[in-house]
Amino acid sequence: MEKFIVSARKYRPQTFDTVVGQGHITTTLKNAIKNQQLAHAFLFCGPRGVGKTTCARILAKTINCEHPGADGEACNTCHSCVSFNEGTSLNIHELDAASNNSVDDIRTLVEQVRFAPQAGTYKVYIIDEVHMLSSSAFNAFLKTLEEPPGYAIFILATTEKHKILPTILSRCQIFDFKRITTNDTVDHLEQICQKEEVNADRAALHLIAQKSEGCMRDALSIMDKIVSFTNGTVSYQNTLEHLNILDADYYFRFMESMLAQDLGAAMMLYDDIDRKGFEGDLVLNGFAEFVRNLLVCKDQKVANLLQVVESFKDRYIAMAKQVSVAWLINALNILNEAEMGFKAARNKRLHIELVLIKLSYLQQAIELGGGADDGKKKLVDTAKPVAFRQIPVIGAASKPAATRPKAEAPQAEARLIIEDQPATRPASKAVVPPVQPGKQDQPAEQPKVKLGGLASIRQQFVGKGLAAAGEPIALVEDRLHAAWEAFTQQLRDTKNPASQSFVMARLQINNHQHFTIVTNNNLEQKFIEGERRPLSEYLCKVFNNRSLLFVIEVDENVVYQEPTDKPLSSRDKFIAIAEEYPLIRELKERLRLELDL
């Protein structure tokens, strides 16, 4: 009975031309060999199963070939190539850095580098999983890696380039391997199936390539398992069953029921899937990928991103024409949120059914929302013009009209007139508000105030308003404390937490219209700062002074302690009694009594 060899080893590439999906690497290496421009150190990095170690072995065999071909490939017939294929070559040394990562292992390797090859031109040292070396081992390897003998070539391979020291990277020629595309994987699997006389559907091989995610080794391992499972036949249904993949036909049926808003059909379809043993998160992830494929089909520019089985492409395109972009985008958001919350859900089945309910009535929700692509209602049509408030008359007359000076008469009935800048344009006038009846003695000319002159308006009207209300009250300590207590009481009545900070604060008068509020800490300052506006309005009203100002400062050195009733000690009690009754002290001294303290 012939010994079985897995496909990943049996069909391992032996020449650069048989390497799949890495043409940019193999072409560079072949040209370097033909032009004799080989570097002394190479670093092959990339995902797992894409051919890093394979290319390293092919390079080691090719540079020692005695009769290389015109295209830079090894002849596979000379003594060096035969010994390499049989695994008996003394010019190639492989080191697994995952298990040999100490300084002693690197020192042993460095000792071997000193000896020249007995046969052939180069001695090649392949170090796999080089990122597993310790920092000490890297440092011990630096000098040899930088200036090796002319016959020594180092090839380092790793899947995690970011873990390698920069000093190592700077001494190597770096080659980045890429993931193998789905089409390249399918073509390679078809060639192997023809050699092994295996009946395989291209749709099944496409599923295997998608499941491997660009790793050729995984794709070959999966195919070997399915061949053993099906006894030499790789069909689409057998592959779905073996890989535990839900058929895309279920997703098409889901979409049809949701577009028809048939919730019952969607629930029954999910029950069928649940009976087959598929987990809910697998259904959510697969349906999200299905919706993504439909969204890709909506634009011809990105149609090449559609990586599905060939027999389903036309069906995807036909289904995409029936669904709006708004539905697809909203469905992706719902599925994404549901997939993130699946693990936290206690009732998994109910969690999936709620998603099906949302998706079944999603089209109706979009139509009610206005039909916008983003699913949000447009608010442009409901916009309203800004409502401007009429400006009241400032500086009402406080004197009879007969006793008023003529200079003040225009101000009592002032009108705000908006003028255009050019002098040649007629002025557009806005009269606010109308003159009260009974006051008919209007002046011949009314004062004109330009809209931008805010300072002039204040000078004309603010002072007059205060004068009409009365003269400002002097800022003295007693009145200030009384106003402060009254405002604090208002805060207490409304159960405002800032009232305690007002009680703890201290007031210092600086001049006739400026004072300072001193607090004990930043917290009290923030509480008082939060009431700055109502406090300022209250004090300006009490003192009839709009120019009244105050600042809030923090004095952390002063610690305010509220007076508390401290219990008296025995000594304090005796002193208090002795002060009230002196004979008690005299009795104590004559009898020579001592207090029990």
C-alpha positions in Angstrom: 0.0 0.0 0.0 1.4 3.3 -1.1 1.9 5.8 1.8 -0.4 8.8 1.6 1.1 12.2 1.3 -1.1 15.3 1.8 -1.5 17.5 -1.2 0.2 20.5 0.5 3.5 18.4 0.5 3.0 16.3 -2.6 2.4 19.3 -4.9 4.7 21.7 -3.2 6.3 23.9 -6.0 9.8 22.9 -7.0 10.5 25.8 -9.4 9.7 29.4 -9.5 7.3 29.0 -12.3 5.1 26.7 -10.2 4.7 29.1 -7.4 1.1 30.4 -7.3 0.2 34.1 -7.0 3.6 35.5 -6.2 4.8 36.6 -9.7 6.4 39.8 -8.4 8.6 37.8 -6.0 9.7 35.0 -8.4 10.5 37.4 -11.3 12.7 39.5 -9.1 14.6 36.5 -7.7 15.1 34.9 -11.1 16.5 38.2 -12.5 18.8 38.5 -9.6 20.2 35.0 -10.1 20.7 35.6 -13.9 22.4 38.9 -13.3 24.4 37.6 -10.3 23.1 40.4 -8.1 22.2 38.3 -5.1 22.0 40.0 -1.7 23.6 38.3 1.3 20.4 38.4 3.4 16.7 38.1 2.5 13.6 38.6 4.6 10.4 36.9 3.3 7.3 38.2 5.2 3.6 37.7 4.6 0.5 35.8 5.7 0.6 32.0 6.4 0.5 29.5 3.6 1.5 31.8 0.7 4.9 30.3 -0.2 7.6 32.0 1.9 9.4 28.9 2.9 8.8 27.3 -0.5 10.4 30.2 -2.3 13.4 30.2 0.1 14.0 26.5 -0.7 13.7 27.1 -4.4 16.1 30.0 -4.2 18.6 27.9 -2.2 18.4 25.1 -4.8 18.6 27.3 -7.8 21.7 29.3 -6.8 23.7 26.0 -6.3 22.5 24.4 -9.5 25.4 23.3 -11.7 23.5 23.8 -15.0 20.8 26.5 -14.5 18.4 27.2 -17.4 18.2 30.3 -19.5 15.2 31.5 -17.6 17.0 31.2 -14.3 15.3 27.9 -13.2 17.2 24.9 -11.7 17.8 21.9 -13.9 16.7 19.3 -11.4 19.2 16.8 -12.9 22.6 17.8 -11.5 24.1 16.4 -8.3 23.2 19.5 -6.3 19.6 19.5 -7.4 19.1 15.8 -6.9 20.7 15.9 -3.4 18.4 18.8 -2.5 15.3 17.0 -3.7 16.3 14.0 -1.7 17.0 16.1 1.4 20.7 15.2 1.7 22.3 18.5 0.6 25.0 19.8 3.0 24.8 23.3 1.6 21.3 24.1 3.0 20.6 24.5 6.7 17.1 25.1 8.1 16.6 26.4 11.6 13.1 26.6 13.3 13.4 29.8 15.4 10.2 28.9 17.2 11.9 26.1 19.1 15.6 27.3 18.7 15.4 30.9 19.8 18.2 31.1 22.4 21.6 32.8 22.2 23.3 29.4 22.2 21.4 28.3 19.1 22.5 31.4 17.2 26.1 31.0 18.3 26.1 27.4 17.0 24.8 28.7 13.7 27.4 31.4 13.6 30.1 28.8 14.2 28.9 26.8 11.2 29.1 29.9 8.9 32.9 29.9 9.2 33.3 26.7 7.2 33.1 27.0 3.4 31.0 24.7 1.3 32.6 21.4 0.2 30.5 21.2 -2.9 28.6 24.0 -4.7 28.9 27.7 -4.5 26.8 28.9 -1.6 25.8 27.8 1.8 22.2 28.9 2.5 20.8 29.3 6.0 17.0 29.4 6.2 15.6 30.6 9.5 11.8 30.1 9.7 9.6 32.1 12.1 12.5 34.4 12.8 10.3 36.8 14.9 10.4 34.2 17.7 14.1 34.9 18.4 14.9 36.6 21.7 16.4 40.0 21.8 19.7 38.6 22.9 19.7 36.1 20.0 19.0 39.0 17.6 21.9 41.0 19.0 24.2 38.0 18.7 23.2 37.6 15.1 23.7 41.2 14.0 27.4 41.2 13.2 27.3 38.0 11.2 24.2 39.1 9.3 25.8 42.4 8.3 29.1 41.1 7.1 28.8 37.3 6.3 31.4 35.4 4.2 30.9 35.6 0.5 29.6 32.1 0.3 26.9 32.5 3.0 23.4 33.6 2.3 20.7 34.0 4.9 17.0 33.8 4.2 14.7 34.8 7.0 11.0 34.0 6.9 8.3 35.4 9.2 4.6 36.1 9.4 5.0 39.0 11.9 7.3 41.6 10.4 6.6 44.2 13.1 8.2 42.1 15.8 11.6 42.1 14.2 14.2 44.6 15.3 14.8 47.5 13.0 18.5 46.7 13.0 17.7 43.3 11.5 15.4 44.8 8.9 18.0 47.3 7.7 20.4 44.5 6.9 18.0 42.5 4.8 16.4 42.7 1.4 12.7 42.6 2.2 10.1 40.8 0.1 6.5 41.1 1.0 4.3 38.2 0.0 0.6 38.8 -0.7 -2.5 36.7 -0.2 -3.3 34.4 -3.0 -6.4 35.5 -4.9 -9.5 33.3 -5.1 -9.2 32.8 -8.9 -5.6 31.7 -8.6 -6.5 29.3 -5.8 -9.4 27.8 -7.9 -7.2 27.3 -10.9 -4.5 25.5 -8.9 -7.0 23.3 -7.2 -8.4 22.3 -10.6 -5.0 21.3 -11.8 -4.5 19.1 -8.8 -7.9 17.5 -9.2 -7.1 16.6 -12.8 -3.8 15.0 -11.7 -5.5 13.1 -8.9 -8.5 12.2 -11.1 -11.0 13.8 -8.7 -14.4 15.0 -9.9 -14.8 18.5 -8.6 -17.3 21.2 -9.3 -15.8 24.7 -9.9 -18.5 26.1 -7.6 -17.2 23.8 -4.8 -13.6 24.8 -5.4 -14.7 28.4 -5.3 -16.2 27.9 -1.8 -13.0 26.2 -0.7 -10.9 29.1 -1.9 -13.2 31.6 -0.1 -12.9 29.6 3.1 -9.1 29.4 2.9 -8.9 33.3 2.8 -5.9 33.4 0.6 -3.9 30.5 2.2 -3.0 27.8 -0.3 -2.0 25.3 2.4 -5.5 25.6 4.0 -7.2 25.2 0.7 -5.3 22.0 -0.1 -6.0 20.7 3.4 -9.8 21.4 3.1 -9.9 19.7 -0.3 -8.2 16.6 1.0 -10.7 16.4 3.8 -13.7 16.7 1.4 -12.2 14.2 -1.0 -11.9 11.7 1.9 -15.5 12.6 3.1 -17.1 12.1 -0.4 -14.9 9.3 -1.6 -13.3 11.2 -4.5 -16.2 13.6 -5.5 -16.2 17.2 -4.6 -19.7 18.6 -5.2 -21.3 21.9 -4.2 -23.7 20.4 -1.7 -21.1 18.2 -0.1 -18.8 21.2 0.3 -21.5 23.2 1.9 -22.2 20.4 4.4 -18.6 19.8 5.2 -17.6 23.4 5.7 -20.8 24.3 7.6 -21.7 27.0 5.1 -25.3 28.2 4.6 -26.3 28.0 1.0 -26.8 31.4 -0.7 -30.2 30.2 -1.9 -31.5 30.8 1.6 -30.4 34.4 1.5 -32.2 34.9 -1.8 -35.4 33.5 -0.3 -34.9 35.7 2.8 -34.6 38.8 0.5 -37.7 37.9 -1.5 -39.9 37.5 1.6 -38.6 40.8 3.1 -39.3 42.7 -0.1 -42.8 41.3 -0.1 -43.1 42.1 3.7 -44.0 38.5 4.3 -42.8 38.1 7.9 -44.3 34.6 8.2 -42.2 33.2 5.3 -39.1 34.7 6.8 -39.8 33.2 10.2 -40.5 29.8 8.8 -37.3 29.9 6.7 -35.2 30.8 9.8 -36.9 27.9 11.7 -35.7 25.6 8.9 -32.2 26.9 9.2 -32.2 26.6 13.0 -33.3 22.9 12.7 -30.3 22.2 10.6 -28.0 23.3 13.4 -26.7 26.6 12.1 -25.9 29.2 14.8 -27.6 32.6 14.7 -24.3 34.6 14.3 -23.5 32.6 11.2 -26.8 33.6 9.7 -26.3 37.3 10.6 -22.8 37.3 9.2 -23.8 35.5 6.0 -26.8 37.7 5.3 -24.7 40.8 5.9 -22.2 39.6 3.3 -25.1 38.9 1.0 -26.5 42.4 1.4 -23.0 43.8 0.8 -22.7 41.8 -2.5 -26.1 43.3 -3.6 -24.8 46.8 -2.8 -21.7 46.1 -4.9 -23.8 45.0 -7.8 -25.6 48.4 -7.8 -22.5 50.1 -9.3 -20.7 48.7 -12.4 -17.4 50.3 -11.4 -17.0 48.0 -8.4 -18.6 44.9 -9.8 -15.2 43.2 -9.8 -15.4 43.2 -6.0 -18.1 40.6 -6.2 -16.5 37.3 -5.2 -19.2 34.7 -5.4 -19.8 31.5 -7.3 -20.0 32.0 -11.0 -23.5 30.5 -11.2 -24.9 33.0 -8.7 -23.6 36.2 -10.3 -26.5 36.7 -12.7 -28.9 36.1 -9.8 -27.2 38.7 -7.7 -27.4 41.3 -10.4 -31.1 40.6 -11.0 -31.9 40.8 -7.3 -29.9 44.0 -6.9 -32.1 45.7 -9.4 -35.2 45.1 -7.2 -33.7 46.6 -4.0 -33.1 50.3 -3.4 -29.8 51.6 -2.0 -31.5 53.0 1.0 -32.9 49.6 2.0 -29.4 48.0 1.6 -27.6 50.6 3.7 -30.2 50.5 6.5 -30.2 46.7 6.4 -26.4 46.6 6.8 -26.7 48.9 9.8 -29.3 46.7 11.4 -27.3 43.5 10.8 -24.1 45.0 12.1 -25.7 46.1 15.3 -27.4 42.7 15.7 -24.1 40.9 15.2 -22.3 42.9 17.8 -25.1 42.4 20.3 -25.6 38.7 19.6 -23.2 37.5 22.3 -24.8 39.6 25.0 -28.4 38.4 24.1 -29.8 35.8 26.5 -32.5 34.6 24.1 -30.5 34.0 20.8 -33.5 32.9 18.8 -35.6 35.9 19.8 -32.7 38.2 19.0 -32.6 36.9 15.4 -36.3 37.0 15.0 -36.4 40.7 16.0 -33.9 41.4 13.3 -36.1 39.6 10.8 -39.1 41.7 11.9 -37.1 44.9 11.4 -35.9 43.9 8.0 -39.4 42.7 6.9 -40.9 46.2 7.5 -37.8 48.2 6.7 -39.2 49.3 3.3 -42.4 50.6 4.9 -40.3 52.6 7.5 -38.2 54.1 4.7 -41.3 55.2 2.8 -42.8 56.8 5.9 -39.5 58.5 6.6 -39.6 60.4 3.2 -37.8 58.0 1.0 -34.4 59.6 1.3 -31.4 57.4 0.6 -30.1 57.8 4.1 -33.5 56.9 5.6 -33.9 60.3 7.3 -36.7 62.7 6.8 -35.9 65.9 4.9 -36.5 69.0 6.9 -36.0 71.6 4.2 -39.7 72.0 3.4 -40.6 72.7 7.0 -38.2 75.6 7.4 -39.7 78.8 8.7 -38.5 82.4 8.6 -36.9 83.8 11.7 -39.4 85.7 13.9 -37.9 89.1 14.9 -39.0 90.7 18.2 -40.1 94.3 18.2 -37.8 96.7 20.0 -39.6 98.6 22.8 -39.2 102.4 23.4 -36.2 103.0 25.6 -36.1 106.0 27.9 -39.7 106.8 28.5 -40.6 110.3 29.6 -40.3 110.9 33.3 -41.2 114.6 33.1 -44.4 116.3 31.8 -44.2 117.2 28.2 -44.6 120.9 28.9 -41.7 121.1 31.3 -39.3 119.0 29.2 -36.4 120.7 27.4 -36.7 120.8 23.7 -33.6 118.7 23.3 -35.2 115.8 25.1 -38.4 115.8 23.2 -37.1 113.8 20.2 -35.7 111.1 22.5 -39.0 110.3 24.2 -40.6 109.5 20.8 -37.5 108.2 19.0 -37.8 106.1 16.0 -35.1 103.6 14.8 -34.4 104.3 11.1 -32.2 101.9 9.1 -30.2 103.7 6.5 -28.4 102.3 3.5 -24.8 103.2 3.1 -24.9 105.0 -0.3 -26.2 108.5 0.1 -28.1 108.4 -3.2 -30.4 105.6 -2.2 -33.7 106.3 -0.4 -33.7 105.4 3.2 -35.8 102.3 4.2 -37.6 103.2 7.4 -38.8 100.8 10.1 -40.9 102.5 12.8 -40.9 100.6 16.1 -43.3 101.1 17.9 -46.1 103.5 16.9 -46.5 106.7 18.8 -49.1 106.5 21.7 -52.3 108.6 21.2 -52.4 111.8 23.1 -48.9 112.8 22.4 -49.2 114.7 19.1 -46.4 117.2 19.7 -43.9 115.5 17.4 -40.8 117.4 16.4 -40.2 118.5 12.8 -37.1 116.2 12.5 -36.6 112.9 14.2 -33.2 111.7 15.2 -31.7 109.1 13.0 -29.6 106.3 14.5 -27.6 103.9 12.3 -28.0 100.2 13.0 -24.3 99.5 13.5 -23.8 102.2 16.2 -24.3 100.1 19.3 -22.2 102.4 21.4 -24.1 105.5 20.4 -27.4 103.8 21.2 -26.2 102.9 24.7 -25.0 106.4 25.3 -28.3 107.9 24.3 -30.8 105.6 26.0 -29.2 103.5 28.7 -28.2 106.4 30.9 -31.7 108.0 30.5 -33.4 104.8 31.6 -31.4 104.6 34.8 -31.9 108.2 35.5 -35.6 107.8 35.2 -35.6 104.9 37.6 -33.5 106.7 40.2 -29.9 107.4 41.2 -27.6 104.5 41.8 -27.3 103.3 45.4 -23.9 103.5 47.0 -22.1 100.1 47.4 -21.4 99.8 51.1 -20.7 96.8 53.2 -24.0 96.6 55.1 -26.2 96.9 52.0 -24.0 94.5 50.1 -24.2 91.8 52.9 -28.0 92.4 53.2 -28.5 91.9 49.4 -26.2 88.9 49.5 -28.2 87.3 52.3 -31.4 88.0 50.5 -30.2 86.3 47.3 -28.8 83.3 49.3 -32.2 82.9 50.9 -33.8 82.8 47.5 -31.4 79.9 46.6 -32.4 78.1 49.8 -36.1 78.4 49.0 -35.5 76.8 45.6 -33.3 74.1 47.2 -30.4 75.2 45.0 -27.2 73.3 46.0 -25.2 76.5 45.4 -26.7 78.1 48.5 -24.1 76.6 50.8 -21.2 78.0 48.7 -22.9 81.5 49.0 -22.9 81.1 52.8 -19.2 80.1 53.0 -18.1 83.0 50.7 -16.7 86.3 51.9 -17.2 89.7 50.3 -14.6 92.5 49.8 -15.5 95.9 48.4 -12.9 97.4 46.1 -14.5 100.7 45.0 -18.0 102.2 44.6 -19.0 99.7 41.8 -16.6 96.8 42.1 -16.3 94.1 44.8 -14.6 90.6 45.1 -16.1 87.3 46.2 -13.6 85.1 48.0 -14.2 81.4 48.1 -12.3 78.6 50.0 -11.9 76.2 47.1 -12.5 75.6 43.4 -15.8 73.7 44.0 -17.3 76.7 45.7 -16.1 79.0 42.9 -17.8 76.8 40.3 -21.1 76.8 42.2 -21.0 80.6 42.5 -19.9 80.9 38.9 -22.9 78.9 37.8 -25.2 81.6 39.4 -23.2 84.6 38.1 -25.9 85.8 35.7 -28.9 85.8 38.1 -26.7 87.2 40.9 -25.5 90.0 38.6 -29.1 90.9 37.6 -30.3 90.8 41.2 -27.5 93.1 42.5 -27.8 95.5 39.6 -31.5 95.8 40.3 -31.0 96.2 44.1 -28.3 98.9 43.8 -29.8 100.5 40.6 -26.4 100.3 39.0 -25.9 98.5 35.6 -22.1 99.1 35.9 -21.8 97.0 39.1 -19.0 94.4 38.7 -17.6 91.6 40.7 -14.9 88.9 40.4 -14.7 85.4 42.0 -11.4 84.4 43.6 -10.2 81.3 45.4 -8.2 81.7 48.7 -7.2 78.1 49.6 -5.0 79.2 52.5 -8.0 80.2 54.6 -10.0 77.3 56.0 -13.4 78.2 57.2 -14.8 76.1 60.0 -18.3 76.4 61.1 -18.7 76.8 64.9 -19.9 73.6 66.5 -20.9 72.7 70.1 -17.9 70.8 71.4 -18.5 68.6 74.5 -16.6 69.8 77.6 -13.9 67.7 79.2 -13.7 67.2 83.0 -11.1 70.0 83.4 -13.3 72.4 81.4 -16.3 71.5 83.5 -14.4 72.2 86.8 -13.0 75.5 85.4 -16.5 76.6 84.4 -18.0 75.7 87.9 -15.1 77.4 89.7 -15.6 80.6 87.8 -19.2 80.7 88.8 -18.6 79.5 92.4 -15.2 80.6 93.7 -15.7 78.7 97.0 -15.4 75.4 95.1 -11.8 76.2 94.1 -11.0 77.3 97.7 -12.4 74.0 99.0 -10.3 72.0 96.6 -7.1 73.9 97.7 -7.7 73.5 101.4 -8.5 69.8 101.2 -5.8 69.2 98.7 -8.1 67.4 96.3 -7.0 66.2 92.9 -9.3 66.0 89.9 -9.8 62.6 88.3 -9.1 63.5 84.7 
